[in-house]
Structures are given as C-alpha cells and as structure tokens.
Amino acid sequence: MNRGKVCRDRPATLVMVMLITSIRDYVQLKGRAPLKDIARHFHLPESATEQMLRFWVKKGVIKLIAQDQPLLCQINQCSSCASCGLNSQLEYIWA
C-alpha cells in the first residue's frame, strides 16, 4: 500500500518545515541578517538557505535587499569588485 511510503516521507517533510520555521524565527530575532550569516548559523549551503528564505519572501514575512558595497573599491583597496566579491551582499529583513 501507499501508507508505507507516506510514513517514510513524513520525517523528512517535518524536518524541512522545522528548518524553514527556524530560519524565519532567526531573521525575526535578528531583525536583519545577511544570507551568509543565516547559512552559517544553520550549517547549510547559501543556495539551499536562499530557497527556504524565498518561501517567506513570497509570503511577505521577510524582505530581500541587496547591499552594494563599493566603498573599498572607491578607495582603491582592491583591483576590481569582481575580484574581491564585495559587489553585493544579500540581506534579509523582518517585514
């Protein structure tokens, strides 16, 4: 029957729901958090964290903002924005 398959899928689904909820709670607690900090906190790749955050962005609970960081490039601290990786940073804020 199908019951066995449903039972095996439930723990993974439950863990995913708990993780998505924990990420929401983390952003709410912090008020504002960069993607890399959220991913590091939950020991997840940034790509996976971004997908989970997208769920809350669609719901309107969390907002995504891109922070441009050209300051170091303006004072010639690096050769180009592409080489230092400071061109933008994704941040999530509690809506």
C-alpha positions as CSV (number, residue, x, y, z in Angstrom):
1,M,0.0,0.0,0.0
2,N,0.9,3.7,-0.2
3,R,0.9,4.1,3.6
4,G,4.5,2.9,4.0
5,K,5.8,5.5,1.5
6,V,3.9,8.3,3.2
7,C,5.3,7.4,6.6
8,R,8.8,7.3,5.3
9,D,8.4,10.8,3.7
10,R,7.0,12.4,6.8
11,P,10.2,12.7,8.9
12,A,12.0,14.5,6.0
13,T,9.0,16.8,5.5
14,L,8.8,17.5,9.2
15,V,12.5,18.4,9.4
16,M,12.2,20.7,6.4
17,V,9.2,22.5,7.9
18,M,11.0,22.9,11.2
19,L,14.1,24.2,9.4
20,I,12.1,26.8,7.4
21,T,10.3,27.9,10.5
22,S,13.6,28.2,12.4
23,I,15.1,30.3,9.7
24,R,12.1,32.6,9.8
25,D,12.4,32.9,13.6
26,Y,16.2,33.6,13.3
27,V,15.5,36.5,10.9
28,Q,12.7,37.8,13.2
29,L,15.0,37.7,16.2
30,K,17.9,39.4,14.4
31,G,15.7,41.9,12.5
32,R,18.2,41.9,9.7
33,A,20.7,39.2,8.6
34,P,23.0,38.6,5.7
35,L,22.4,35.4,3.7
36,K,25.9,34.1,4.5
37,D,25.3,34.5,8.3
38,I,22.0,32.7,8.1
39,A,23.5,29.8,6.1
40,R,26.4,29.6,8.5
41,H,24.2,29.6,11.6
42,F,22.2,26.6,10.2
43,H,25.2,24.9,8.7
44,L,23.6,25.0,5.2
45,P,24.8,26.0,1.7
46,E,23.8,29.5,0.8
47,S,21.8,28.2,-2.2
48,A,19.6,26.0,0.0
49,T,19.2,28.7,2.6
50,E,18.2,31.2,-0.2
51,Q,15.5,28.8,-1.5
52,M,14.0,28.5,2.0
53,L,14.1,32.2,2.6
54,R,12.3,32.7,-0.8
55,F,9.3,30.9,0.7
56,W,9.0,33.7,3.4
57,V,9.7,36.4,0.9
58,K,6.8,35.2,-1.2
59,K,4.6,35.2,1.9
60,G,5.6,38.8,2.6
61,V,7.0,38.0,6.1
62,I,10.7,38.7,5.1
63,K,12.1,41.2,2.6
64,L,15.2,40.7,0.5
65,I,17.5,43.6,0.0
66,A,20.9,43.7,-1.9
67,Q,23.5,45.8,-0.2
68,D,26.1,47.2,-2.6
69,Q,29.5,47.6,-1.0
70,P,31.6,49.7,-3.4
71,L,33.4,51.6,-0.6
72,L,36.6,49.6,-0.7
73,C,36.7,49.8,-4.5
74,Q,36.2,53.5,-4.3
75,I,39.3,53.9,-2.1
76,N,41.3,51.5,-4.3
77,Q,41.7,48.8,-1.8
78,C,41.2,46.1,-4.4
79,S,41.8,45.6,-8.1
80,S,38.2,45.2,-9.0
81,C,34.8,44.5,-7.5
82,A,34.7,41.1,-9.2
83,S,37.9,40.0,-7.6
84,C,37.1,40.9,-4.0
85,G,33.5,39.7,-4.0
86,L,32.2,42.9,-2.4
87,N,29.9,44.0,-5.2
88,S,26.7,43.0,-3.4
89,Q,25.6,41.1,-0.3
90,L,22.1,39.7,0.1
91,E,20.4,40.6,3.3
92,Y,17.0,39.6,4.7
93,I,15.0,41.8,7.0
94,W,11.9,41.1,9.0
95,A,8.9,42.8,7.3
